[in-house]
């Protein structure tokens, strides 16, 4: 059965955070529901739809930015009390808008996530989790990494409290009281948690999670251990997941899974006979989806998916058909309704234009007066700079609440831009000098408020800052700068397990430094390390290189740090950077290292498949024209061997890949050259004069000849 949904924009509020829009329960089955939404202006707004118009039920005064909005009430009754988290305060409202609760938690950090269950309140700030019952403190937990979301399994079904924290270090932490029962490793940093089917599924223990790199999974949280049910990999390279909900939009009696992503994608997954999710519908919006709910808002009897977006639009994807089958009388009525709507929109537009003129005149007068202070218009920017494991490159996403005029990207380290296809911008490159790359990207669209730059490739060992200057299409012209640190080991990603049987090189640092000082150096060198030093006297982090699959183990305490890697270049980079950081702080470091010769051959074997693929690609592309001529001459490809047939079938893809080949080959040659230089650097030998000879061997690549060259030199 096909799922056809039609878009209807309801209204726009201020900029919204993740999970700040809900539908209040309906009075009867498939009756229209009220929408309640909170924004960055601190306003809570509740509205319903009447004859195609949004009618406000209540609207609060502005205040602190609303970070979360949840519904609550007595267990096993309709959840129609509205709770918001703003700063360190929780406020509660009835469905009519009367405030009945103001609870100041006195947390030192702003609340980032919240879950309500009866009289229990589960909160998390950046690193702190708190559980309150009837506004009295019950339990507390300090996490080693940032907490992105918090949830509790349904108490009414399990008769016990099982809070679960989604932490940035790719772990779900299951709690009992103030203690961790067990930890669950997930395939990416989890950004959102939700109960399966809204109630924990058949067992009451089923928990959905979504990650910042776009993966989705279901885990059963039993008392002793987790059971992984299914996982959806992000094969289409879509955005990170910000919100999920369960609702039967297909109408087959089984609740479907609704997913909202930070690239604007809305997805609907149905479940097959084996309870595996199958994608049934997707729709792209122009900005990130911060909240998603299933229900009925626009018209009685028509189910829909309601979403809120970053800039505050509340939009429905409804099952109500756009063109209705109707008789002549109904058609006249429909036309009259449309005419009324058009005339009301026209008058609203005229009022807005008049208001804009008034405000512009007022601004001109105030800015020209001698006492005037500079009135720079403020605007919100939502940004995300993340490393993609699949292709070992970074992607930068910028969102503004209004249309973007232009974005200037400036980097003080060499970067490759492999793909600017996802944004409809005019691009011009300008190099300021040999040290700095500057890239100007101009977006002439009046409608786009988001900017995506995919496949930013950095080189490990070269570190610095990438800056984005964002200028929106507003008057007077103003600009905001966002900075992103490209770290010395920028292609490394946190992991929880490594292969201890690999040949490892070891770097050991000793000296008069504190635990927090060495931790700050590790934060400077590696991505995905929490800025706050972890609890305890000693800590171990594991990392994996997303490009080569080499690994790094770092263990450190006060006065000592031990770093192990199967890649000599990683150890060399760490040695250089940590020495420089210690010198800056005037700290004496004693550095010792153990080099495992076998690790060089091991790293070359890891590089081999990538290098071989690129060289084979060139040979395949050279054959394409000749094979196409044969195909035209013979009329079909049946006479060709399977290998040649597959080259013809994939011709477009191969040619597209080949365009990027110079950058890929240069990168691989660079890694092999660094490996060669670093191997001998630790022996005290300078082999830079032999690099041209190495490049000659690479041009006529043979794995055995390359290994022999490394051994002979």
C-alpha positions in Angstrom: 0.0 0.0 0.0 1.4 3.4 -1.0 1.6 6.2 1.5 0.7 9.6 0.1 1.1 12.5 2.4 0.6 16.2 1.6 2.4 19.0 3.2 0.6 21.8 5.1 2.4 24.6 6.9 0.5 25.7 10.0 2.5 28.5 11.7 5.9 29.7 12.6 7.2 30.3 16.2 10.8 31.3 17.2 13.8 29.0 16.8 13.2 25.6 18.4 15.4 23.1 20.2 15.3 19.3 19.9 12.1 17.7 21.4 10.1 20.9 22.1 6.8 20.2 20.3 4.0 17.7 21.4 0.4 16.9 20.5 -2.0 17.0 23.4 -4.2 13.8 23.7 -7.4 13.9 21.6 -10.8 14.0 23.3 -12.1 11.2 21.1 -10.7 8.8 18.5 -9.3 10.6 15.4 -10.5 14.0 16.6 -8.3 17.0 16.0 -5.5 17.6 18.6 -3.9 20.7 20.0 -0.2 21.4 19.3 2.0 22.8 22.0 5.5 24.1 21.2 8.2 26.0 23.1 10.9 28.2 21.4 14.2 30.0 22.1 12.3 33.2 23.1 10.9 31.2 26.1 7.4 31.3 24.7 5.1 28.3 25.1 2.3 28.3 22.5 -0.6 26.0 22.3 -2.8 26.2 19.1 -5.4 24.2 17.2 -6.7 24.3 13.6 -10.1 25.6 12.7 -11.3 26.0 9.1 -7.7 25.9 7.9 -6.6 28.6 10.3 -4.3 28.3 13.4 -6.3 29.4 16.5 -4.2 30.1 19.7 -5.4 28.4 22.9 -2.7 30.1 25.0 0.6 31.8 24.7 3.0 32.6 27.6 5.2 35.6 28.0 8.9 35.5 26.7 11.5 34.1 29.1 14.6 31.9 29.1 15.3 29.6 26.1 13.2 26.4 26.2 15.4 23.4 25.9 12.8 20.6 26.3 9.0 20.2 26.4 7.4 17.0 27.7 3.8 15.9 28.6 3.0 14.3 32.0 0.2 13.5 34.4 -0.9 10.7 36.7 0.2 7.3 35.4 -2.4 5.4 33.4 -4.4 8.6 32.6 -4.2 11.0 29.6 -0.8 12.8 29.7 -2.0 16.4 29.2 0.0 18.4 31.6 2.8 20.4 29.9 6.3 20.6 31.4 9.1 22.8 30.1 12.8 23.0 30.9 14.3 26.5 30.7 17.8 27.2 32.2 17.8 25.3 35.5 14.0 25.7 36.1 11.1 23.3 35.4 7.7 24.9 34.8 4.3 23.1 34.5 1.2 24.3 32.7 -2.3 22.9 32.3 -3.7 22.3 28.8 -5.5 25.7 29.2 -2.2 27.5 29.9 -2.5 28.0 33.7 0.9 27.6 35.4 0.8 25.2 38.3 4.5 24.5 38.9 7.7 26.4 39.1 10.6 24.3 40.3 14.1 25.7 40.5 16.5 22.8 40.5 19.6 24.9 41.4 21.7 22.9 38.9 24.9 24.7 38.0 24.4 23.8 34.3 21.4 24.4 32.1 19.0 21.5 31.7 19.6 19.7 28.3 17.2 16.7 28.5 14.1 15.8 30.6 11.7 12.8 31.0 8.5 12.8 33.1 6.9 9.7 34.6 4.0 10.4 37.0 5.5 12.3 39.9 9.1 11.4 38.9 11.3 13.9 37.1 14.5 12.7 35.3 16.8 15.5 34.3 20.2 15.8 32.7 22.5 18.8 32.2 25.8 18.5 30.2 27.4 15.9 32.6 25.0 15.7 35.5 21.9 13.4 35.9 19.3 14.1 38.6 16.2 12.2 39.6 13.5 14.0 41.6 10.2 12.7 43.0 7.6 15.3 43.9 10.4 17.9 43.4 12.6 16.2 46.1 16.1 15.0 45.1 16.3 11.2 44.9 19.4 10.2 42.9 22.4 11.7 41.2 25.0 10.6 38.7 28.1 12.3 37.2 28.8 11.1 33.7 32.2 10.8 32.1 31.0 12.3 28.9 28.2 14.7 27.8 24.6 13.4 28.3 22.5 14.0 25.1 19.2 12.5 26.2 17.5 10.7 29.2 14.5 8.4 29.4 13.0 5.9 31.9 11.4 2.6 31.0 7.6 2.6 31.8 7.3 2.2 35.6 3.6 1.3 35.3 4.5 -1.8 33.3 7.9 -2.9 34.9 7.1 -1.7 38.5 10.7 -0.5 38.8 12.6 2.6 37.7 15.1 2.0 35.0 16.6 5.3 33.8 18.8 5.2 30.6 21.3 7.9 29.6 22.4 8.5 26.0 26.1 9.7 26.3 28.3 11.3 23.7 31.0 8.6 24.1 28.8 6.1 22.1 27.4 4.5 25.2 23.9 4.0 26.7 24.2 3.9 30.5 21.5 1.9 32.3 21.0 3.1 35.9 19.6 1.8 39.2 19.4 4.6 41.7 22.7 6.5 41.5 24.7 3.6 40.1 25.3 2.2 36.6 23.9 -1.3 36.2 25.6 -1.8 32.8 26.7 0.1 29.7 25.7 -0.6 26.1 27.9 0.3 23.2 26.1 1.8 20.2 27.4 2.4 16.7 27.5 6.2 17.0 27.1 9.1 19.5 23.4 8.6 20.6 21.3 11.8 20.3 17.8 10.7 21.0 16.0 7.9 23.0 12.4 6.8 22.8 10.2 4.0 24.0 9.3 1.5 21.2 5.6 1.9 20.3 5.5 4.7 22.9 5.2 2.1 25.7 8.4 0.0 25.5 7.0 -2.6 23.1 5.6 -6.1 24.1 8.1 -6.4 27.0 8.0 -2.8 28.2 11.8 -2.9 27.9 12.3 -2.1 24.2 14.2 1.2 23.6 14.8 3.0 20.4 18.0 5.1 19.9 19.1 7.4 17.1 22.7 8.6 16.6 24.3 11.8 15.3 25.7 9.9 12.3 22.2 8.8 11.2 22.0 5.2 12.6 18.8 3.9 14.3 18.4 0.8 16.5 16.2 -1.1 18.9 17.6 -2.6 22.2 15.8 -4.6 24.8 17.0 -3.4 28.3 16.6 -6.5 30.5 17.6 -6.5 34.2 21.0 -8.2 33.5 22.1 -7.5 29.9 21.0 -5.8 26.7 19.5 -7.7 23.7 20.1 -6.0 20.4 17.0 -6.5 18.2 17.8 -4.6 15.0 19.8 -1.7 13.6 19.4 0.5 10.5 22.8 1.6 9.0 22.8 5.0 7.4 23.7 3.7 3.9 22.1 6.7 2.1 24.4 9.1 4.1 21.5 11.1 5.5 21.7 13.4 8.5 21.8 12.7 12.2 18.6 11.7 14.0 17.1 14.3 16.3 13.6 12.9 17.0 11.5 9.7 16.8 7.9 8.8 17.5 5.6 5.8 17.1 2.3 6.2 15.3 0.1 4.1 12.9 0.2 6.5 9.9 -0.2 3.6 7.4 -3.4 2.5 9.0 -2.7 -1.2 9.2 -3.1 -1.5 13.0 0.6 -1.6 13.7 2.5 1.5 14.9 5.0 2.8 12.4 8.3 4.5 13.3 8.5 8.2 12.5 12.0 9.7 12.2 13.2 13.3 11.9 16.8 14.1 10.8 19.1 17.2 11.0 19.3 17.4 7.2 15.5 18.0 7.0 14.6 14.4 6.1 11.3 12.9 7.5 11.1 9.1 7.3 8.4 6.5 8.0 9.4 2.9 8.7 6.8 0.1 8.8 7.5 -3.3 10.3 7.4 -6.5 8.2 6.4 -10.0 9.4 9.8 -10.5 11.1 9.4 -7.2 13.0 12.2 -5.6 10.9 11.8 -2.0 9.9 11.2 -1.2 6.2 11.3 2.4 4.8 7.8 3.3 3.5 8.0 7.1 3.0 10.4 9.9 3.0 10.1 13.7 2.5 12.8 16.4 2.5 12.3 19.7 4.3 14.7 22.6 3.9 15.9 22.6 7.5 16.5 20.3 10.4 13.5 18.5 12.0 13.7 19.2 15.8 10.5 17.4 16.8 8.1 14.8 15.3 4.7 13.5 16.4 1.9 11.4 14.9 -1.7 12.5 15.3 -4.5 14.5 13.9 -4.3 18.3 13.7 -5.6 19.7 10.4 -9.0 18.0 10.1 -11.0 15.3 12.0 -10.4 11.8 10.6 -7.2 12.5 8.7 -4.1 11.2 10.4 -0.8 13.1 9.9 2.8 13.5 10.9 3.4 16.9 12.6 7.0 18.2 12.7 8.7 21.3 14.0 11.8 22.7 12.3 14.8 24.6 13.5 13.5 28.0 12.4 10.2 27.4 14.2 7.8 26.1 11.4 5.2 23.7 12.6 4.3 21.6 9.5 1.9 18.7 8.9 2.3 15.8 6.4 -1.3 14.8 6.2 -3.3 11.9 4.7 -6.0 14.5 3.7 -6.1 14.6 -0.1 -5.4 17.9 -1.8 -8.0 17.4 -4.6 -11.3 16.1 -3.2 -14.0 14.3 -5.2 -17.0 16.6 -4.8 -20.3 17.6 -6.2 -21.0 21.0 -7.8 -22.3 22.5 -4.4 -19.3 21.4 -2.5 -17.0 22.7 -5.2 -18.6 26.2 -4.9 -18.2 26.0 -1.1 -14.5 25.0 -1.5 -13.8 27.8 -4.0 -15.4 30.3 -1.6 -13.2 29.0 1.3 -10.2 29.4 -0.9 -11.1 32.9 -1.9 -11.6 33.9 1.8 -8.2 32.4 2.7 -6.5 34.3 -0.2 -8.1 37.6 0.8 -7.1 37.1 4.5 -3.5 36.3 3.5 -3.4 39.4 1.3 -4.6 41.7 4.1 -2.1 40.0 6.5 0.7 40.6 4.0 -0.3 44.3 3.6 -0.2 44.7 7.4 3.2 43.1 7.6 4.6 45.3 4.8 3.3 48.4 6.5 4.9 47.2 9.8 8.2 46.6 8.1 8.2 50.1 6.6 7.5 51.6 10.1 10.2 49.6 11.8 12.7 50.5 9.1 12.0 54.2 9.4 12.3 53.9 13.2 15.6 52.1 12.9 16.9 54.8 10.4 16.0 57.6 12.8 17.5 55.9 15.9 20.7 55.0 14.1 21.2 58.5 12.8 20.6 60.3 16.2 23.7 61.3 18.0 22.9 59.3 21.1 22.3 56.1 19.1 24.2 53.0 20.0 25.1 50.5 17.2 22.1 48.2 16.8 23.4 45.0 15.2 20.6 42.6 14.5 21.1 39.2 16.2 20.4 35.9 14.6 20.7 32.2 15.7 23.1 29.8 14.0 22.9 26.1 14.4 26.1 24.4 13.4 27.5 20.8 13.3 31.0 19.8 12.3 31.3 16.0 12.3 33.7 13.3 11.1 32.1 10.6 8.9 33.5 7.2 9.5 32.5 5.8 6.1 34.7 8.1 4.0 37.0 9.6 6.7 36.0 13.2 5.9 34.3 16.0 7.8 30.9 17.6 7.0 29.9 21.1 8.0 26.2 22.0 8.4 25.1 25.6 9.1 21.5 26.6 9.7 20.2 30.1 10.2 16.7 31.2 11.0 16.6 33.3 7.8 17.9 32.8 4.3 21.7 32.8 3.9 23.3 35.4 1.7 26.9 34.0 1.7 29.3 31.9 3.7 33.0 32.4 3.7 35.1 29.4 4.7 38.7 30.1 5.8 41.2 27.5 6.9 44.8 27.9 8.1 45.6 24.3 7.4 45.4 22.5 4.0 42.0 20.9 3.3 40.5 19.2 0.3 36.9 19.9 -0.7 35.8 16.8 -2.5 32.0 17.6 -2.8 30.0 20.8 -2.9 27.1 19.3 -4.8 24.6 19.4 -1.9 24.4 23.1 -1.8 23.1 25.3 -4.7 25.8 27.9 -4.2 28.1 29.8 -6.5 31.7 28.9 -5.4 34.9 30.8 -5.8 38.3 29.8 -4.5 40.9 32.3 -3.5 44.3 31.6 -1.8 45.4 34.3 0.5 49.0 33.1 0.7 50.9 29.8 0.8 49.9 29.2 4.4 46.1 29.9 4.2 43.3 28.5 2.1 40.2 30.7 1.7 37.1 29.5 -0.1 34.2 31.8 -0.8 30.8 30.1 -1.2 27.9 32.3 -2.3 24.3 31.2 -2.0 22.0 33.3 -4.2 18.8 31.5 -3.1 16.2 33.5 -1.3 14.7 30.4 0.3 17.6 28.3 1.6 18.4 28.8 5.3 20.7 25.8 5.6 24.2 25.3 4.1 25.9 21.9 3.7 29.6 21.4 2.9 30.4 17.7 2.6 33.7 15.8 2.4 36.2 18.2 3.9 39.4 16.2 4.0 42.2 17.1 6.5 45.7 15.7 6.7 46.8 14.2 10.0 49.7 16.0 11.6 48.6 19.4 10.2 46.3 21.1 12.7 44.7 24.5 13.0 41.3 26.2 12.7 38.6 26.2 10.1 36.4 29.4 10.3 33.0 30.0 8.8 31.7 33.5 8.4 28.0 33.4 8.0 26.1 36.4 6.5 22.3 36.1 6.4 20.0 38.0 4.0 19.0 40.6 6.5 19.5 44.4 6.8 21.7 46.0 8.0 24.4 43.4 6.9 25.8 41.5 9.8 28.0 38.4 10.1 28.7 35.7 12.7 31.9 33.7 12.9 32.0 30.0 13.9 35.3 28.2 14.6 36.1 24.5 14.3 39.4 23.0 15.5 41.1 20.6 13.1 43.1 18.4 15.5 46.5 16.8 15.0 44.9 13.3 14.8 41.7 14.6 13.1 40.8 11.3 11.4 40.7 9.3 14.7 37.4 8.4 16.3 36.6 7.0 19.7 36.0 3.3 20.0 35.5 0.9 22.9 37.5 -2.2 21.8 40.8 -2.6 19.9 42.8 -5.6 18.7 45.6 -6.1 21.3 47.4 -8.7 19.0 48.5 -6.0 16.5 52.2 -5.0 16.5 52.3 -1.8 18.6 54.7 1.1 18.9 54.8 2.8 22.3 55.4 6.4 23.3 55.9 7.0 27.1 55.9 10.5 28.7 57.0 11.2 32.2 57.4 14.5 34.0 56.0 17.0 36.5 52.6 17.4 35.0 49.2 17.0 36.6 46.4 14.6 35.4 44.3 17.5 34.1 47.2 19.0 32.2 47.9 15.8 30.3 44.1 15.4 29.7 44.0 18.9 28.2 46.8 17.9 25.8 44.9 14.7 24.8 41.8 16.9 24.2 44.0 19.2 22.0 45.3 16.2 19.9 42.2 13.9 19.5 38.5 14.4 18.6 35.7 13.1 20.8 37.5 13.4 24.1 35.3 15.1 26.9 36.8 18.4 27.9 36.3 17.7 31.6 38.9 15.3 33.1 37.3 11.9 33.9 36.8 10.8 37.5 39.6 8.6 38.9 43.3 8.7 39.0 43.9 6.9 35.6 42.0 6.8 32.3 42.3 4.8 29.1 40.8 5.9 25.7 40.8 3.8 22.5 40.7 5.3 19.1 40.5 4.1 15.5 41.8 5.9 12.4 38.7 6.1 10.1 40.8 6.1 6.9 43.4 3.4 7.6 41.7 1.4 10.4 44.9 1.7 12.5 44.4 2.1 16.2 45.6 4.1 19.2 45.5 3.3 22.9 46.1 6.2 25.4 46.5 5.5 29.1 47.5 8.3 31.4 47.7 9.4 35.0 49.4 12.2 37.0 53.1 12.3 35.9 52.8 9.6 33.2 51.3 9.0 29.8 51.5 5.9 27.6 50.4 5.9 24.0 50.4 2.8 21.8 49.6 2.6 18.1 50.2 0.2 15.2 51.0 3.2 13.0 54.5 4.8 13.6 53.2 8.1 12.0 50.5 8.4 14.8 53.2 8.1 17.4 55.4 10.6 15.6 52.6 13.2 15.4 51.8 12.7 19.1 55.5 13.0 20.1 55.9 16.3 18.1 52.6 17.9 19.3 52.9 16.9 23.0 56.5 18.1 23.1 55.4 21.5 21.7 52.5 21.8 24.2 54.8 20.9 27.2 57.4 23.5 26.0 54.6 26.2 25.8 53.8 25.5 29.5 57.5 25.3 30.4 57.2 21.6 31.6 60.1 19.2 31.3 59.1 16.0 29.5 61.0 12.8 29.5 60.1 11.0 26.3 60.9 7.4 25.5 59.7 5.2 22.7 59.7 1.6 21.6 59.4 1.0 17.8 58.1 -2.3 16.5 59.6 -2.8 13.0 56.8 -5.3 12.1 54.2 -2.5 12.5 55.5 -0.7 9.3 54.8 -3.7 7.1 51.4 -4.1 8.9 50.5 -0.5 8.1 51.6 -0.9 4.4 49.3 -3.9 4.2 46.4 -1.8 5.5 47.1 0.9 2.8 47.6 -1.7 0.0 43.8 -2.4 -0.8 43.1 1.4 -1.1 46.1 2.1 -3.3 45.4 -1.0 -5.5 41.7 0.1 -5.9 42.8 3.6 -7.1 45.3 2.2 -9.6 42.8 -0.4 -10.9 40.3 2.4 -11.3 42.5 4.2 -13.7 42.9 1.0 -15.8 39.1 0.5 -15.8 38.4 4.0 -17.0 40.9 3.7 -19.8 38.9 0.7 -21.1 35.4 2.4 -21.0 35.6 4.1 -24.5 36.9 1.0 -26.2 34.2 -1.2 -24.6 31.5 1.4 -25.6 32.7 1.2 -29.2 32.5 -2.6 -29.2 29.0 -2.4 -27.7 27.8 -0.1 -30.4 29.4 -2.3 -33.1 28.1 -5.6 -31.8 24.7 -4.2 -30.6 24.9 -5.9 -27.2 27.4 -6.9 -24.5 26.7 -10.6 -24.3 30.0 -11.6 -25.8 32.0 -9.7 -23.1 33.4 -11.4 -20.1 31.5 -10.5 -16.8 34.4 -8.2 -15.6 34.1 -6.0 -18.8 30.3 -6.0 -18.6 30.4 -4.7 -15.0 32.8 -1.9 -16.1 30.3 -0.8 -18.8 27.4 -1.0 -16.3 29.3 1.1 -13.7 30.9 3.5 -16.3 29.3 6.7 -15.0 30.1 5.9 -11.3 33.7 4.9 -12.3 34.3 8.1 -14.2 32.9 10.1 -11.3 35.3 8.3 -8.9 38.1 8.9 -11.3 37.6 12.7 -11.2 38.5 12.5 -7.5 41.4 10.2 -8.0 44.3 12.7 -8.0 43.2 13.8 -4.5 42.9 10.2 -3.3 46.3 9.2 -4.7 48.0 12.3 -3.4 46.6 11.5 0.1 47.8 7.8 0.0 51.2 8.8 -1.4 51.5 11.3 1.4 50.7 8.7 4.1 53.3 6.3 2.7 55.9 9.0 2.5 55.2 10.1 6.1 55.5 6.5 7.2 58.9 6.1 5.4 60.2 9.4 7.0 58.9 8.6 10.5 60.3 5.0 10.5 63.8 6.4 10.1 63.3 9.5 12.1 63.0 7.4 15.2 66.4 5.8 14.3 67.9 9.2 13.9 68.3 9.0 10.1 67.1 11.7 7.7 65.9 10.0 4.5 64.1 12.9 2.8 66.6 12.7 -0.1 65.3 9.2 -0.9 61.7 10.4 -1.2 61.9 10.9 -5.0 63.0 7.3 -5.4 60.0 6.2 -3.2 57.6 8.1 -5.4 59.0 6.4 -8.5 58.3 3.0 -6.9 54.8 4.2 -6.1 54.1 5.2 -9.7 54.9 1.7 -10.8 53.3 0.2 -7.7 54.1 -3.3 -6.5 53.5 -4.2 -2.9 56.5 -6.5 -2.5 58.8 -3.9 -4.2 57.6 -1.2 -1.8 58.1 -3.4 1.3 61.6 -4.3 0.0 62.4 -0.6 -0.4 61.3 0.2 3.2 63.5 -2.7 4.5 66.6 -1.8 2.3 66.6 1.9 3.0 
